[in-house]
Amino acid sequence: MDPEVVDLVVRMARENPRWGYLLIVGECRKLGVWVSATSVRRILRRHRLGPAPRRGGPGWTAFLRAQAGGMLACDFLTVETVGLTRLYVLFIVELERRRVHLVGVTAHPTGAWVSQVARNVLMDFDGHVDRFRFLIRDRDTKFTAGFDAVFAAAGIETIKIPRRAPRANAYAERWVRTVRTECLDWTLIWNRQHLQRVLTAYLEHYNAARPHRGIGLEVPVPAGALRAVEACADPDLRIERIDVLGRLIHEYRRAA
């Protein structure tokens, strides 16, 4: 194994203790460095770096897998501020590419607010809202008939999951765990504006820079096609780190 690749794997593991083998593999692929999960595991064992804790998500149903290309899922995430104010975050996930849209943040999620921000977020779909046929949501009373009507007007049918069955909305539940583990559990939130800024910055990373296991270690919104190269053919492999959210999250790219 090329020493530069070994050093890169060890560096990523040490700088990101919550990263598992596959996330390191995906980050390396973004940089054009092809290394297998088995090789990553061997490298980390050799350097006495154990695996990150497993964070297995709920299983996917056959229906979700088959219909993912035309499906959205939404849910609320609650966050407590330093002053113990509870804030509600409404978000939408595109199931096929795992892209997440921040719909809105508020301390008072009224029916009128939920409907209005739903109208606003549909403009985020870049004129491709007609690709989606279904929206999965739970039976939270904050989702009113007006909310469903906004999506119905765009040709999207709302599917309500059974009561007390969060796994039926597995994609949304998974993102809640991810954003808490990678961001919110490590950040003190002062107010609504602060939470909005934090989540906006995190989603820029999540959608455009973070590899995802569910889509073959690609990113939801890639900047461009990646060119695979053999690591041994690149003796001057120089990688720089980009810090996100005050060095809470790290991204990597080839140095110019």
C-alpha positions in Angstrom: 0.0 0.0 0.0 1.3 3.4 -1.0 2.5 5.2 2.2 0.7 8.4 1.2 -2.6 6.5 1.1 -1.9 4.9 4.5 -1.1 8.4 5.9 -4.3 9.8 4.5 -6.5 7.0 5.9 -4.9 7.3 9.4 -5.2 11.1 9.3 -8.9 10.9 8.4 -9.5 8.3 11.2 -7.8 10.4 13.8 -9.4 13.7 12.8 -12.8 12.1 12.5 -13.2 9.6 15.3 -16.9 9.0 14.5 -16.2 7.9 10.9 -16.6 4.3 10.0 -14.6 2.3 7.4 -17.0 3.0 4.5 -17.2 6.7 5.2 -13.4 6.9 5.0 -13.5 4.9 1.7 -16.1 7.3 0.3 -14.0 10.4 1.3 -11.0 8.8 -0.4 -12.9 8.2 -3.5 -13.9 11.8 -3.7 -10.2 12.6 -3.9 -9.6 10.0 -6.6 -7.9 7.5 -4.2 -9.3 4.0 -4.6 -8.9 2.0 -1.4 -11.1 -0.8 -0.2 -12.9 -1.1 3.2 -10.8 -4.1 4.0 -7.6 -2.2 3.4 -8.9 0.7 5.6 -9.7 -1.8 8.3 -6.2 -3.3 8.1 -4.5 0.1 8.2 -6.5 1.2 11.2 -5.8 -2.0 13.1 -2.1 -1.7 12.3 -2.2 1.8 13.8 -4.3 0.6 16.7 -7.3 2.7 15.7 -10.5 0.8 16.3 -13.7 1.1 14.3 -16.2 3.9 14.9 -19.4 2.8 16.8 -21.9 1.3 14.4 -24.9 3.4 13.8 -27.1 1.0 11.8 -30.4 2.5 10.7 -33.8 0.9 10.3 -34.4 -1.5 7.4 -35.8 -0.3 4.1 -39.0 -1.7 2.8 -39.3 -3.0 -0.7 -41.8 -0.3 -1.5 -39.5 2.5 -0.6 -36.6 1.0 -2.6 -38.8 0.6 -5.7 -40.4 4.0 -5.5 -37.4 6.0 -4.2 -36.9 8.0 -7.4 -40.3 9.7 -7.0 -40.6 9.9 -3.3 -40.0 12.6 -0.6 -40.2 12.2 3.2 -40.7 15.0 5.8 -40.6 15.3 9.5 -39.9 17.6 12.4 -36.7 17.8 14.4 -36.8 19.5 17.8 -33.9 21.4 19.2 -33.5 23.0 22.7 -31.7 26.3 22.8 -29.4 27.3 25.7 -32.3 29.3 27.1 -34.5 26.2 27.0 -36.7 27.4 24.1 -37.9 24.5 22.0 -37.4 25.1 18.3 -39.0 23.0 15.5 -37.2 22.2 12.3 -39.2 21.0 9.3 -37.2 19.2 6.6 -37.7 17.2 3.5 -35.6 14.3 2.2 -35.4 13.2 -1.4 -35.3 9.4 -1.0 -33.3 8.5 -4.1 -30.4 10.9 -3.7 -30.7 11.6 0.1 -30.7 15.3 -0.6 -32.2 17.2 2.4 -34.1 20.5 2.2 -34.4 22.8 5.2 -38.1 23.9 5.0 -38.2 26.1 8.1 -37.3 26.7 11.7 -39.7 28.2 14.2 -40.7 28.1 17.9 -44.4 28.2 16.9 -45.2 25.6 14.2 -48.8 26.7 13.4 -50.8 25.2 10.6 -50.5 28.4 8.6 -46.7 28.5 9.1 -46.3 24.9 8.0 -48.4 25.5 4.8 -46.5 28.6 3.9 -43.0 27.2 4.3 -44.1 24.2 2.3 -45.0 26.5 -0.6 -41.7 28.2 -0.3 -39.6 25.0 -0.3 -41.2 23.6 -3.5 -39.4 26.4 -5.3 -36.1 24.7 -4.1 -36.7 21.8 -6.5 -35.3 23.7 -9.5 -38.4 23.2 -11.6 -38.2 19.4 -11.2 -41.0 19.0 -8.7 -42.9 17.0 -11.3 -40.4 14.1 -10.7 -42.0 13.4 -7.3 -45.2 11.5 -6.8 -45.4 10.8 -3.1 -44.6 12.5 0.2 -44.2 10.3 3.3 -45.1 11.9 6.7 -46.3 10.9 10.1 -49.6 11.8 11.7 -48.4 14.8 13.7 -51.2 17.3 14.1 -48.9 20.0 12.9 -49.3 18.6 9.4 -52.7 20.1 8.5 -55.0 19.6 5.5 -53.6 22.8 4.2 -50.1 21.3 4.2 -51.3 18.3 2.2 -53.1 20.6 -0.2 -49.9 22.4 -1.1 -48.3 19.2 -2.3 -51.5 17.9 -3.9 -51.5 21.1 -6.0 -48.0 20.1 -7.2 -49.2 16.6 -8.1 -47.7 15.0 -5.0 -49.8 12.6 -3.0 -49.3 12.5 0.8 -48.8 9.1 2.4 -49.4 9.0 6.2 -47.5 6.3 8.0 -49.2 4.2 10.7 -49.3 5.5 14.3 -46.3 4.6 16.5 -44.4 3.3 13.4 -41.4 5.6 13.0 -39.5 3.0 10.9 -42.1 3.6 8.2 -40.4 7.0 7.8 -36.9 5.5 8.0 -35.1 8.0 5.7 -36.3 11.0 7.7 -35.5 9.3 11.0 -32.1 8.4 9.8 -31.3 12.0 8.9 -32.4 13.2 12.4 -29.9 10.8 13.9 -27.2 11.8 11.5 -27.6 15.6 12.1 -27.7 15.1 15.8 -24.6 12.8 15.9 -22.5 14.9 13.5 -23.6 18.4 14.4 -26.3 19.3 16.9 -25.0 17.1 19.8 -21.8 19.1 19.6 -23.2 22.6 19.2 -24.8 25.0 21.7 -27.8 26.7 20.0 -28.6 30.2 21.1 -31.7 31.1 19.1 -33.7 30.5 16.0 -31.4 32.5 13.8 -28.4 30.7 15.1 -30.0 27.3 14.5 -30.9 28.4 10.9 -27.3 29.3 10.2 -25.9 26.1 11.7 -28.3 23.9 9.7 -27.7 25.8 6.5 -24.0 25.3 6.8 -24.4 21.6 7.8 -26.7 20.9 4.8 -24.2 22.5 2.4 -21.7 19.9 3.6 -24.3 17.1 3.8 -25.7 17.6 0.3 -22.5 18.6 -1.6 -19.5 17.0 0.2 -20.5 14.1 2.5 -20.4 10.6 0.9 -23.5 8.5 1.6 -23.5 4.7 2.0 -27.1 4.4 0.6 -26.0 5.9 -2.8 -22.8 4.0 -3.3 -20.6 6.5 -1.3 -21.5 9.3 -3.7 -22.7 12.8 -2.6 -26.3 13.8 -3.1 -25.4 16.8 -5.3 -22.0 16.2 -6.8 -20.0 19.1 -8.1 -18.9 17.2 -11.2 -17.8 13.8 -12.4 -14.9 12.2 -10.5 -11.9 10.8 -12.2 -10.5 7.6 -10.7 -6.7 7.3 -10.5 -4.4 4.7 -9.1 -2.9 6.0 -5.9 0.6 4.6 -6.8 0.5 6.7 -10.0 0.3 9.9 -8.0 3.4 10.2 -5.9 2.7 13.9 -5.1 -0.7 13.2 -3.4 -1.3 16.4 -1.4 -4.6 16.8 0.5 -5.9 19.8 2.3 -8.6 19.9 4.9 -11.5 22.3 4.9 -13.1 23.0 8.2 -16.9 23.4 8.5 -18.8 24.8 11.5 -15.8 25.9 13.4 -13.8 22.7 12.8 -16.6 20.4 13.9 -16.8 18.8 10.5 -13.9 18.2 8.1 -13.9 18.0 4.3 -11.0 17.0 2.1 -9.8 18.0 -1.4 -6.7 17.8 -3.4 -4.4 20.8 -2.8 -3.9 23.0 -5.8 
